[in-house]
Amino acid sequence: MRRWVSADGLYYTQQRMESPAPIPDLVYLDNAATTYPKPPEVVTAVRACLDESLTVQRSTHVAPFRGDEVLRACRVKLARFFGADAPEEMVYVYSATDGLNIALSGLVKPGGHVIVTPLEHHSVMRPLHHMRDRLGVTWSELPAGADGVVDPDDVRRLARPDTCLVALNWVSNVSGTMQPAAEVGRVARELGLPYLVDAAQATGTHPVDVRAIGCDAMAQPAHKALFSLPGLGVLYVRAGLDLPPWRIGGTGYRSDLVTQPEERPMRFESGTPNVPAIVGLDAALDWFAATGVERIEAHCAEMIAALWQGLSAIPRLTLIGPPPSSQRGFVLSFTVDDAAGNAIDPLVFSQALAEHFHISTRAGLHCAPSAHRHFGTYDRGGTVRFSVSYFTTPEHVEYAVKATAAVAGELA
């Protein structure tokens, strides 16, 4: 017998649940947090790096591994992958959050005004709150429909003389809502406004072309759908954008200077780079070239459609966000009520999936409380979130649907 206490203080007591099928070692549906598994090529490359050497740029060694060569080669591949004009536009950062902070600190002026969507992640909104308290920064939220999609023309309506930035979460990590990034970019260019894109849930599962989107800066992590390791992100910074460095220090370049070098990308890359993660990213980009992003996108869309169809048949379960017939990302959130119509705590639900059925998910507010407020799930404690990858199989989906139905029936 298990007893769990939910966030609202209510107790859920249950017997051991009966599995709908033989219990697998793991069904991993938390890819929006960190992808697993990684392509075998990535694992092999990282292991070889750790076996040989981690030194990069700043030393003379006889080790067979040359980290600086991998960093240069990976940067070239990144520019090609993102449709950038030059490798120097691709900056190694420590996470998407780090990249967004670099961009925000350089683009948002004291007393300035920012336009955002209602689905932004903490990686954008917490810096803006910080800047509001210290620099008098303000912002306006674009209105959005029930599915969370914004109208690019509303950027014109919200723009003011003191507007200094348009920031857009391309794909919501809560609902999978996919914004019209290129259309918003077109309006931003017409208004002469800098444009920052948070592509954390888009890169690796959708084709990305920074020139087509028209962004001035775009941040993404390496450990999500780019299939590398935590502790690495990539920030695209358009050539010619006057963006000051945010992190100041050693770059392994121009050590004669007491000020930060002007040359890009070293201007933005102070500190020792995460060599194993860059090696993993380099291998992942080769894997992407062989596999094809379009093929990855089609497979993930198929898995989301199957999840949507299966979950929508479960009584008292409500799916959040746009249907699979829409252009969307590859996360799927839901809420569940008990037989009396009361909300079942998503953390309790997620824990039951993990402990009884070995299914990895994420529950709660997902570092995006404004998105949950938009979808009406904030006061429920958020949602249970499934997220798929190229390595999610139809068998995983079928098992997860059956397990979800079993947990929903038991907790009801």
NUBAKOL-547917 format. One record per atom (N, C-alpha, C, O): x, y, z; residue in three letters. Coordinates in steps of 0.05 Angstrom, whole numbers, plus 5000, padded with zeros to 4 digits. Example, Ala and Ser with C-alpha at 12.3 -4.5 7.8 and 13.67 -1.06 7.14 Angstrom:
NUBAKOL-547917
526448865156ala/524649105156ala/526449345156ala/528549345169ala/525749555142ser/527349795143ser/525850015157ser/526850235161ser/
***
This chain:
NUBAKOL-547917
501749765000met/500050005000met/501850255000met/503750275016met/501250444982arg/502650694981arg/500850924989arg/498450914983arg/501951125002arg/500451375008arg/502151604998arg/504451635006arg/501051764980trp/502452004970trp/500852254979trp/498352244980trp/502252454986val/500852714992val/501352904969val/503652934960val/499253024959ser/499453204937ser/500153484946ser/500253534970ser/500453664927ala/501153944933ala/498954084949ala/499554274964ala/496453994945asp/494254124960asp/493753994987asp/491854065001asp/495553804995gly/495253695022gly/493453445023gly/493053335045gly/492253365000leu/490553135000leu/492152874998leu/494252874985leu/491152665010tyr/492552415009tyr/491252234987tyr/488852224984tyr/493052104972tyr/492151894953tyr/493251634963tyr/495751604966tyr/491551444967thr/492351174977thr/491650974956thr/489450974945thr/493550794949gln/492950604928gln/494550344932gln/496650344944gln/493350134922gln/494749884920gln/496749894897gln/496650084881gln/498449694895arg/500249684872arg/498549654847arg/496849474846arg/499049824827met/497449824803met/498249594785met/500649514784met/496349484771glu/496949264752glu/497849384726glu/496449554715glu/500049294716ser/501149394691ser/499449304667ser/498549074667ser/499049474647pro/497549394624pro/499149214605pro/498049114586pro/501649184610ala/503449014593ala/505948954610ala/506249074631ala/507648774600pro/510148734614pro/511648994618pro/511949154600pro/512549044643ile/513849304649ile/516549324637ile/518249154642ile/517049524620pro/519749554608pro/521649664628pro/520849764649pro/524249664621asp/526249794638asp/525750094640asp/525950204662asp/525050214618leu/524550504618leu/523150584593leu/523950504571leu/520950734595val/519750884573val/520251174578val/519151294597val/521951294562tyr/522851564567tyr/521251764551tyr/521451774526tyr/519651924564leu/517952124551leu/518452394564leu/516552554569leu/520952454570asp/521752714582asp/523852854564asp/525652984575asp/523652824538asn/525652924520asn/525653234518asn/527653344510asn/523453364526ala/523553654526ala/525353764548ala/526153994547ala/525953604568ala/527853674589ala/530653614580ala/532353794579ala/531253364574thr/533753274563thr/533253014547thr/531852834556thr/534253004522thr/533752764506thr/535252524516thr/537552544526thr/533852294514tyr/535052034520tyr/533551824504tyr/531051834504tyr/534951634492pro/537851614490pro/539051804470pro/537551934455pro/541651824470lys/543151974450lys/543851794427lys/544051544430lys/544251904403pro/545251734381pro/547851594389pro/549451714403pro/548251344382pro/550751204390pro/553251354381pro/555251334395pro/553151494359glu/555551644350glu/556351854370glu/558751914373glu/554351974383val/554952184403val/556352054427val/558352164437val/555251834437val/556451704460val/559351614454val/561051644471val/559751504430thr/562451424423thr/564351654422thr/566651634432thr/563551874410ala/565252104408ala/565952224435ala/568252294440ala/564052244453val/564552364479val/566352174495val/568252274509val/565951914493arg/567651734508arg/570551744498arg/572451744514arg/570851774472ala/573551794461ala/574952054470ala/577352054476ala/573352264471cys/574452524481cys/575452494510cys/577652584516cys/573852374527leu/574552344555leu/576952154558leu/578452184577leu/577251974540asp/579551784541asp/582151914533asp/584251824541asp/581952124517glu/584452234504glu/585352494517glu/587552504528glu/583752704515ser/584652964525ser/582353154526ser/580453124509ser/582353344544leu/580353554545leu/581453834539leu/580054024539leu/584053844533thr/585354104529thr/584354234503thr/583954104483thr/583954494504val/583154644480val/584454914479val/584455064499val/585454984456gln/586355254449gln/588755364464gln/590355504453gln/589055294490arg/590855454507arg/593355314514arg/594955424529arg/593855074504ser/596154914512ser/597354774488ser/596054744467ser/599854694491thr/601254534471thr/601654254481thr/603154204500thr/600254064469his/600253794479his/600853604456his/600653674432his/601653364463val/602053154442val/599752954441val/599952754427val/597653004456ala/595352824456ala/594152814428ala/594153014414ala/593152574420pro/592052554393pro/589552724389pro/588852794366pro/588152774410phe/585652934408phe/586253234408phe/587753334424phe/585153374388arg/585553664386arg/582853794389arg/581353824370arg/582353884413gly/579754004419gly/579154254403gly/576954304394gly/581254424398asp/580854664384asp/579954614355asp/578454764343asp/580954394343glu/580154324316glu/577154244316glu/575754314297glu/576354104336val/573454024337val/571754264341val/569654284329val/572554454358leu/571054694362leu/570654854336leu/568454954330leu/572754874320arg/572555014295arg/570754864275arg/569154984262arg/571154604274ala/569554444255ala/566654444262ala/564954474245ala/566054424289cys/563254424298cys/561954694292cys/559554704285cys/563454914294arg/562355174289arg/561555204260arg/559455324253arg/563155094242val/562555104214val/559954944208val/558255024193val/559754704221lys/557354544217lys/554854684229lys/552754664217lys/555154824251leu/552954964263leu/551955184244leu/549555214241leu/553755334232ala/552955544213ala/551355424190ala/549455544181ala/552255194180arg/550855064158arg/548154964168arg/546154994154arg/548054854192phe/545554734203phe/543454954207phe/541054904202phe/544255184215phe/542355404221phe/542055604198phe/540455784200phe/543455564176gly/543155744154gly/544456014159gly/543556214147gly/546456024177ala/547756284183ala/549656354161ala/550456194144ala/550456614160asp/552256714139asp/555156634144asp/556656604125asp/555956604170ala/558756544176ala/558956394202ala/557256424219ala/561056224205pro/561356084230pro/561656264254pro/560956194277pro/562756504250glu/563156694273glu/560556784285glu/560556904307glu/558256734272glu/555656804283glu/554756604304glu/552756644317glu/556056374305met/555256164324met/557056174348met/559456144346met/555856214372val/557256254397val/556756024415val/554455954420val/558855914427tyr/558555704447tyr/557955844474tyr/559456004483tyr/555655764486val/554955864512val/554455624530val/554755394521val/553655664555tyr/553455444574tyr/550655324575tyr/550255114588tyr/548655454563ser/545955354562ser/544355554546ser/545255774539ser/541855484539ala/540055674526ala/539555904545ala/539356134536ala/539255854571thr/538856074590thr/541156264590thr/540756514590thr/543656164589asp/545956334587asp/545856504562asp/546356744562asp/545256374539gly/545056524514gly/542956744514gly/543456964504gly/540656674525leu/538456874527leu/539257104545leu/538657334539leu/540657054567asn/541557264584asn/543657444570asn/543557694573asn/545457324554ile/547257494539ile/545857674520ile/546357914519ile/543857564506ala/542357734487ala/540657944500ala/540658174492ala/539257864521leu/537558054535leu/539158284548leu/538358514546leu/541458214560ser/542958424573ser/544058624554ser/544558854561ser/544558534529gly/545658714509gly/543558864493gly/544059084483gly/541158754490leu/539058864473leu/537059034488leu/535859214477leu/536558974514val/534559114529val/535859354543val/537759334558val/534859594537lys/535959844547lys/534659924573lys/532259854578lys/536060064591pro/534760174615pro/532260334608pro/532360514591pro/530160274622gly/527660414616gly/526260324591gly/524260434583gly/527360114578gly/526260024552gly/523759854555gly/523059764577gly/522459804533his/520059644531his/520459404513his/521659434492his/519459174522val/519858924507val/517158804501val/515258824517val/516858684478ile/514458544470ile/514958244472ile/516958144461ile/513258094486val/513657804490val/511057664484val/508957794480val/511157394483thr/508657234481thr/507857164510thr/509357194529thr/505357064513pro/504456974539pro/505656694547pro/504956604569pro/507256574530leu/508156304535leu/511156294540leu/512356084537leu/512356514549glu/515256524552glu/516156354576glu/514656314595glu/518556254574his/519956104595his/521156294615his/521656524609his/521756184639his/523156344659his/525856464649his/526756674658his/527056334629ser/529656424619ser/529456694606ser/531456834603ser/527056774598val/526557044588val/525157214609val/525957444614val/523157104623met/521557274640met/522957344666met/522657564676met/524557164678arg/525957244702arg/528057464697arg/528257644713arg/529557444675pro/531357674669pro/529757934666pro/530658154674pro/527457924653leu/525858164650leu/524858274677leu/524858514681leu/523958104694his/523258194721his/525658314736his/525358514750his/527958194733his/530358294745his/530958574734his/531658754749his/530658604708met/531158864695met/529059074702met/529659314703met/526658984707arg/524559164715arg/525259284742arg/524959534746arg/526159124761asp/526759214788asp/529259394788asp/529459574805asp/531159344770arg/533659494772arg/533959704750arg/535459904754arg/532659664727leu/533059854705leu/530459984695leu/530560134675leu/528259924708gly/525760044700gly/524659934674gly/523160074660gly/525459694666val/524459574641val/521559484644val/520759404665val/520059514622thr/517259424622thr/516859244598thr/518559224580thr/514659104597trp/514058934575trp/511058904571trp/509458954589trp/510258824547ser/507458774540ser/507258494528ser/508958404513ser/505158354535glu/504658084524glu/502858104499glu/500858244500glu/503657974478leu/501957944455leu/499457784462leu/499657584476leu/497157864453pro/494757694458pro/495057444442pro/496357434421pro/493857224452ala/493956964438ala/491256824440ala/489756884459ala/490756654421gly/488356494422gly/488456274442gly/490356254457gly/486356114442ala/486255894462ala/488555694458ala/489355574478ala/489555674434asp/491855494429asp/494555624435asp/496555494433asp/494555884442gly/496956024449gly/498356154426gly/500456284430gly/497356134402val/498656254379val/498056554378val/495756644382val/500156714372val/499857004370val/499457094341val/500056944323val/498557334338asp/498157454312asp/500557644307asp/500857834323asp/502257604287pro/504557784283pro/503758074280pro/505358254288pro/501458134269asp/500658414266asp/500258554292asp/500358804293asp/499858404314asp/499558534340asp/502158654350asp/502158814368asp/504358564338val/506958694345val/506858994339val/507759154354val/505659054316arg/505359344308arg/503659494329arg/504359714336arg/501559364338arg/499759504357arg/501059554384arg/500459754397arg/502759364392leu/504059394419leu/506659554418leu/507659644439leu/507759594394ala/510259744392ala/509960034401ala/507960164395ala/511960124415arg/511960404426arg/514660534419arg/516560394411arg/514860794423pro/517460924417pro/519760814434pro/522060814425pro/519160714458asp/521260604475asp/521660304472asp/523160184487asp/520160174453thr/520559884449thr/523259834438thr/524159954419thr/524759644451cys/527459594444cys/527959304435cys/530159224427cys/525859134438leu/526258844432leu/523558704429leu/521658764443leu/523558514410val/521358324408val/522558054415val/524557964402val/521457914435ala/522557654444ala/520357444440ala/518057494448ala/521057224428leu/518957024421leu/519856744428leu/522056654421leu/518156604444asn/518556314449asn/517356164425asn/514956154422asn/519156054409trp/518255934383trp/516355704388trp/514255684375trp/517155514405val/515455284411val/515155264442val/517155254456val/512755264452ser/512255254480ser/513054984492ser/512354774481ser/514454994514asn/515154744528asn/512854634545asn/513154424557asn/510654774546val/508254684560val/506254554542val/505254344547val/505654694520ser/503454614502ser/504254514475ser/502654394460ser/506754564467gly/507554504440gly/506754714420gly/507254674396gly/505454924429thr/504655144411thr/507055244395thr/509055314407thr/506755264369met/508855354351met/508055624340met/506055654327met/509655834346gln/509056104337gln/509956154309gln/511856014299gln/508756344295pro/509556414268pro/512156584268pro/512056824264pro/514356444273ala/516856594279ala/517756764255ala/518656994259ala/517556664231ala/518456824208ala/516657064203ala/517657274197ala/514057034208glu/512257264204glu/512657474225glu/512557714219glu/513157394250val/513857584271val/516457724264val/516757974268val/518357574254gly/520957694245gly/520557904224gly/521858114224gly/518757854205arg/518258044183arg/517158304195arg/518058524186arg/515358284214val/514158534225val/516358674242val/516558924240val/517958534257ala/520058654272ala/521958804254ala/522859034261ala/522658694231arg/524558824213arg/523259084202arg/524559284200arg/520659064195glu/519259304185glu/519259524205glu/519359764198glu/519159454231leu/519059654252leu/521859734261leu/522159924277leu/523959604251gly/526659654259gly/527259574287gly/528959694301gly/525959354297leu/526359264324leu/528059014325leu/527658834309leu/529958994343pro/531458744346pro/529558514354pro/527558554366pro/530358274345tyr/528558044348tyr/530157814359tyr/532157724347tyr/529257714382leu/530557494396leu/528757254397leu/526357274405leu/529757014390val/528156774389val/529256574409val/531656514409val/527556464426asp/528156234443asp/527355984428asp/524955924426asp/529355834418ala/528755604402ala/529255344416ala/529955134404ala/529055344443ala/529755114459ala/528254864451ala/529254644452ala/525654894443gln/524054664437gln/523554634407gln/521854474398gln/525054784391ala/524754764362ala/527254644348ala/526954484329ala/529554724358thr/532054634345thr/532454334348thr/532354224370thr/532954204325gly/533453914325gly/531053754317gly/531353524307gly/528653864321thr/526253724312thr/524853864289thr/523053744277thr/525654104283his/524454264261his/526754394245his/528754464257his/526454414219pro/528454564204pro/528654854214pro/526654984219pro/531154954217val/531655224227val/533355374207val/535555274200val/532455604198asp/533955774180asp/533856054192asp/531756184189asp/535956154203val/535856414217val/535356644198val/534256844205val/536256604173arg/535756824153arg/532756834146arg/531657044143arg/531556604143ala/528656594137ala/526956704160ala/524956834156ala/527856644184ile/526456744208ile/526857034212ile/525057184222ile/529257134204gly/529757414206gly/530457504234gly/530057734241gly/531557324251cys/532157394278cys/534957514279cys/536657464263cys/535357684300asp/537957794306asp/539557614324asp/542057614323asp/538157464341ala/539457284359ala/537557044364ala/535157084364ala/538756814369met/537056574374met/538656394393met/541056334388met/537356294414ala/538756124433ala/537455854434ala/535055824431ala/539155654438gln/538255374441gln/540255214457gln/542655264456gln/539255024472pro/541054844488pro/542054614470pro/540854554450pro/544254494479ala/545354264464ala/544154004474ala/544253804459ala/543153994498his/542453734511his/539553654505his/538853424512his/538053814492lys/535253734485lys/535353594457lys/536853404454lys/533853694438ala/533653554412ala/536153574395ala/536253454374ala/538253724403leu/540753714390leu/542453474399leu/544653424387leu/541553324419phe/542653064426phe/545453074438phe/546852864437phe/546353294448ser/548953304461ser/548553294492ser/546553194501ser/550453424507leu/550453404536leu/549553654549leu/549653874537leu/548653644574pro/548153884589pro/550654054593pro/552853944592pro/550254314598gly/552554484602gly/553554624577gly/555654744577gly/551954604555leu/552754734530leu/550154844516leu/548054714516leu/550455074505gly/548355194489gly/549655324465gly/552055354464gly/548055404446val/548955554422val/547355804419val/544855794419val/548656034417leu/547356284413leu/548156384385leu/550456434379leu/546156414368tyr/546656544342tyr/546456854346tyr/544556954358tyr/548556994337val/548557284339val/549157384311val/551357334300val/547257524299arg/547557624271arg/549957804269arg/550457974286arg/551557764248ala/553857934243ala/552858224240ala/550858274226ala/554258404252gly/553558684251gly/551758774274gly/551459014278gly/550758584289leu/549158664313leu/551058764335leu/552858624342leu/550558994344asp/552159114365asp/551359004392asp/549859124407asp/552458774399leu/551758634424leu/554258634442leu/556258504434leu/554158764464pro/556558764482pro/556858494496pro/554858344499pro/559258424503pro/559658164518pro/558458184545pro/558358394558pro/557557954555trp/556257944581trp/558057804602trp/557957884625trp/559557614593arg/561457474610arg/564257554602arg/565057514580arg/565757674621ile/568357784615ile/570557614628ile/570257544651ile/572657564613gly/574857414625gly/576657294604gly/576957394582gly/577957074612gly/579856944594gly/578556804571gly/576456674574gly/579656844547thr/578656724523thr/580656544509thr/579956414489thr/583156524519gly/585256384505gly/586056514480gly/587356394463gly/585356774477tyr/585956924453tyr/586557214460tyr/585257334477tyr/588657324449arg/589557594454arg/589957644483arg/588857834495arg/591657484496ser/592157514524ser/593657764531ser/593857844554ser/594757904510asp/596058154515asp/594158384522asp/594958584533asp/591558344516leu/589558554521leu/588558534550leu/588258314560leu/588158764562val/586858774589val/583858814586val/582458804606val/582858854562thr/580058874557thr/579158634540thr/580758494528thr/576558604538gln/575458374523gln/576058414493gln/575758634483gln/576958194479pro/577458224451pro/574858304436pro/572658244444pro/575258444414glu/572958524397glu/572158304377glu/569858294369glu/574058134370glu/573457934350glu/571357734359glu/571357644382glu/569657664341arg/567657454346arg/568657184335arg/570157184316arg/567856964348pro/565956944371pro/567356954398pro/565956944419pro/570056984398met/571456984424met/570557204443met/570657174467met/569457414431arg/568457644447arg/566357544468arg/566157664489arg/564857334460phe/562657244477phe/563356984492phe/561656874506phe/565756874489glu/566356604499glu/568456594521glu/570256424520glu/568256764540ser/570156754563ser/569656504579ser/567356414582ser/571856394589gly/571656154606gly/572355904590gly/572255914565gly/572955694604thr/573655444591thr/571155324578thr/569155284591thr/571355254552pro/568955134539pro/568454854549pro/570254714559pro/565954764545asn/565154494553asn/565954314530asn/564354244512asn/568454224530val/569554074508val/568053814502val/567353764479val/567453644523pro/566053394516pro/563353444503pro/562553294485pro/561953654513ala/559253714501ala/559553804472ala/557853744456ala/561653964466ile/562054064439ile/562753824421ile/561953814398ile/564353644431val/565053404416val/562453244410val/562153144388val/560753224431gly/558253084427gly/556453224406gly/555153094390gly/556453484407leu/554853644388leu/555853604360leu/554353584341leu/558553614357asp/559753574331asp/558853304319asp/558253284296asp/558953094336ala/558052824326ala/555152824320ala/554252704301ala/553552964336ala/550652974332ala/550053114305ala/548153034291ala/551453324299leu/550953464273leu/551553284250leu/550253294229leu/553653114252asp/554152914231asp/551752714229asp/550952634208asp/550752634253trp/548452454253trp/545952594241trp/544452464226trp/545552844246phe/543352994234phe/543653004203phe/541652964189phe/546053044194ala/546553054165ala/545852794152ala/544752784130ala/546452574165ala/545852304154ala/542852234157ala/541752094140ala/541652324179thr/538852244184thr/536852424171thr/534852324159thr/537252684172gly/535452884160gly/533452984180gly/531952834192gly/533453254184val/531553374203val/528653324195val/526953294212val/528153324169glu/525453284159glu/524453004168glu/522052974175glu/526152814166arg/525452544175arg/524852534205arg/522952404214arg/526552674220ile/526152684249ile/523452824256ile/521952724273ile/522953044242glu/520453184247glu/518053014240glu/516053014256glu/518052864218ala/515852704211ala/515352474231ala/513052414238ala/517552354241his/517152144261his/516052254287his/514152134298his/517052474296cys/516052594322cys/513152674319cys/511552634337cys/512452784295ala/509652854291ala/507752614292ala/505552624302ala/508752394281glu/507152144281glu/506752044310glu/504651954317glu/508852064327met/508651974354met/506752154370met/505152054387met/506852414365ile/505052594380ile/502152544371ile/500352554388ile/501752494345ala/498952444336ala/497852194349ala/495552184357ala/499551984352ala/498651734364ala/498151784394ala/496151674405ala/499851934408leu/499351994436leu/496752154439leu/495152084456leu/496352354422trp/493852514424trp/491452334420trp/489452354436trp/491452164400gln/489151994395gln/488651804419gln/486351774427gln/490751694430gly/490351504452gly/489451634477gly/487651544491gly/490751864484leu/490152004509leu/487352134508leu/485952144529leu/486552224485ser/483952354483ser/481552174489ser/479352274494ser/482051914489ala/479851724494ala/479651664524ala/477751524532ala/481451764541ile/481451704569ile/479451894583ile/479652134581ile/477551784598pro/475551964612pro/476852154632pro/478852084645pro/475852394633arg/476652604651arg/479552714647arg/480652854663arg/480652634624leu/483352734617leu/483052954596leu/481652924576leu/484253184600thr/484053414582thr/486853484571thr/488753534586thr/487053474544leu/489553544531leu/489753844528leu/487853984523leu/492253944530ile/492854224529ile/494254294503ile/496154154495ile/493454514490gly/494954604467gly/493654524441gly/491554404440gly/495054584418pro/493954534392pro/493854244385pro/495554094394pro/491954154368pro/491853874360pro/494053804341pro/495453984331pro/494553544337pro/496753464319pro/496353544290pro/498253544275pro/493953624282ser/493553724255ser/494753994251ser/495154084228ser/495454134272ser/496754394271ser/499754364269ser/500854154277ser/501054574259gln/503954574261gln/504654624290gln/503854824302gln/506154444302arg/506654454331arg/509254314338arg/510554194322arg/510054354363gly/512354214374gly/511553944385gly/509253864382gly/513553814398phe/513153534404phe/513053484434phe/514253294444phe/511553654448val/510853604476val/507753594477val/506453724461val/506753444496leu/503953404499leu/503253404529leu/504153234544leu/501753614538ser/501053634566ser/498053574570ser/496453604552ser/497453484594phe/494653424600phe/494153454630phe/495953444647phe/491653484636thr/490653484664thr/488653254667thr/487553164647thr/488253164692val/486352954697val/484753024722val/485753124741val/482152974721asp/480353014743asp/479552744755asp/479552534741asp/478852744781asp/477752494792asp/474852474787asp/473652654774asp/473552264797ala/470752214791ala/468852434802ala/466652474792ala/469852584822ala/468252804834ala/468753064820ala/467553274827ala/470553064800gly/471153314785gly/473353474797gly/473753704788gly/474753364817asn/477053514829asn/479653454813asn/479953234802asn/481353654812ala/483853614798ala/485653414813ala/486053434837ala/486753234797ile/488853054808ile/491553194806ile/492153294784ile/493053194827asp/495653324827asp/497353204805asp/497852964805asp/498453364787pro/500053254765pro/502653124775pro/503652934763pro/503753224798leu/506153094809leu/505552814819leu/507152634816leu/503252774831val/502352514840val/502052324816val/502852094816val/500752434795phe/500252274771phe/502952184758phe/503251954751phe/504752374756ser/507352324744ser/508952124760ser/510251944749ser/508752144787gln/510251954804gln/509051674801gln/510551484801gln/506451654798ala/505251394794ala/506151264768ala/506751024767ala/506351424747leu/507351324721leu/510251224724leu/510951014712leu/511851364739ala/514651284742ala/514951034760ala/516350844752ala/513651034783glu/514050814802glu/512750554794glu/513850344799glu/510450574782his/508950334775his/509550234747his/509349994741his/510150424728phe/510350344700phe/512950424687phe/513350374663phe/514850534702his/517550604692his/517350794668his/518850774649his/515550984670ile/515251194649ile/516351454659ile/515351554680ile/518251574646ser/519351824654ser/517852054641ser/517552064616ser/516752234657thr/515352474647thr/516152704664thr/517952684681thr/514952934659arg/515353164677arg/512753294683arg/511053324665arg/512353364708ala/509853484717ala/510353744731ala/512553794740ala/508353914732gly/508554164746gly/508254404728gly/506654394709gly/509654624734leu/509354874719leu/511554904698leu/511455104683leu/513454734696his/515454724674his/516954984670his/517555044647his/517455124691cys/518955384689cys/517555584670cys/518855754659cys/514955554667ala/513455734649ala/510755794661ala/508655724649ala/510655924685pro/508055974697pro/506156144681pro/503756104682pro/507256324665ser/505456494648ser/503956324628ser/501656374621ser/505256124617ala/503955944598ala/501755794612ala/499555754600ala/502155694636his/500055554651his/497755734658his/495455654658his/498355984664arg/496156174668arg/494556204643arg/492056224644arg/495856224620his/494356254595his/492556014590his/490256054581his/493455774596phe/491855534590phe/490055454614phe/488655254612phe/490055614635gly/488355554658gly/489155324675gly/487455214689gly/491755254675thr/492655024690thr/494455104714thr/495354934728thr/494855364717tyr/496655454739tyr/495655374766tyr/497155264782tyr/493055424771asp/491955364798asp/491555064803asp/490954984825asp/491954904782arg/491754614785arg/494554494792arg/494854254795arg/496554664793gly/499254574797gly/500654494771gly/502754364772gly/499454574748gly/500754524722gly/499554284709gly/497154224712gly/501154144694thr/500353914678thr/502253684680thr/504453714691thr/501453454670val/503353234664val/504253274636val/502553314618val/506853254631arg/507853304604arg/509253054593arg/511152954605arg/508452974569phe/509852774554phe/511352914531phe/510353114520phe/513852824525ser/515252944503ser/516852724489ser/518252564502ser/516752724463val/517852504447val/520452584433val/521052824432val/521852394422ser/524152444406ser/524152254382ser/522352084379ser/526252264367tyr/526552084344tyr/526751794353tyr/526151614338tyr/527551754378phe/527951474388phe/525451374403phe/525551154414phe/523351534404thr/520751434415thr/519451254394thr/519451314370thr/518451024403thr/517350824384thr/514350804388thr/513250894408thr/512850694368pro/510050654371pro/509350474395pro/507350514408pro/511150294402glu/510750114425glu/510850284451glu/509250234469glu/512750474452his/512850654475his/510250804479his/509150824501his/509250904456val/506751064457val/504350894466val/502850974483val/504150654455glu/501950484462glu/502050414492glu/499950414505glu/504350344501tyr/504650274530tyr/504050514547tyr/502650484568tyr/504950754540ala/504450994556ala/501551064558ala/500551154579ala/500051034536val/497251084536val/495750894555val/494050974570val/496450644553lys/495150444570lys/495750494600lys/494050474617lys/498350564605ala/499050624633ala/497650874643ala/496850884666ala/497451074626thr/496051324634thr/493151264641thr/492051364661thr/491851104625ala/489051024631ala/488850884657ala/486950924672ala/490850704663ala/490750554688ala/491150744712ala/489750714732ala/492950934710val/493351114732val/490951304736val/490051354758val/489851394713ala/487451574715ala/485151424728ala/483751534745ala/484751174721gly/482651014733gly/483050964763gly/481150974778gly/485550914770glu/486150854798glu/485851104816glu/484651094837glu/486951334806leu/486851574822leu/484151704822leu/483551874839leu/482451624803ala/479751734803ala/478051634826ala/475751714829ala/
***
